[in-house]
């Protein structure tokens, strides 16, 4: 059976990573969580003082990114994935450190979109992603996989769901991990990320012309898995 490239794009917290991980495990493909890569860069920025507080004219305090500092340090940021036999899924490593838990916090969620809008960050991450998928047999999810990273992917899926459904899923995920969670804060974060992701100048989130759209607002995980497996079987036979 021929190997193909599978690109799964969509809004934050719509379950695309779960779908992608499960499919990769089922069919024996490599899975790459590109969102985890941008989250890892964000974690690095938070840890290394890349976010600076500045006061506006009205004395309000806001955070800005020291872009030049981050640009100079991009070569220090090495992201890799290692398979976790206990979970059956890959974990994310930042410069050799396991950061799978650290990159899922609300602090990182609240800072990742501005980092992901930076052209030099996306350029560096896209280069890594294309290298990871050069031999096909890969499932990759993110915001611009089918439009920028692998525009020639044999199977492209665009996943969406209502903001409230996605916020509830994120809330349940955090609570399930024993982490603090506030639904209203999460919903606000989801809506803000949707806007930023869709309006950024570099590689904005959009559905590829040849992508199959899936609104999974009212689908179970099992139903989503079966839907994606059916699309995979159709693609490899084409």
Secondary structure, 3 states (H helix, E strand, C coil): CCCCEEEEEECCCCCHHHHHHHHHHHHCCEEEEHHHHHHHHHHHHHHCCCEEEEECCCCCEEEEECHHHHHHHHHHCCEEEEEECCCCEEEEEECCEECCCHHHCHHHHHHHHHHHCCHHHHHHHHHHHHHHCCCCCEEEEECCHHHHHCCCCCEEEEEECCHHHHHHHHHHHHHHCCCCCCHHHHHHHHHHHHHHHHHCCCCCCCCCCCCEEEECCCCCHHHHHHHHHHHHHHHHHC
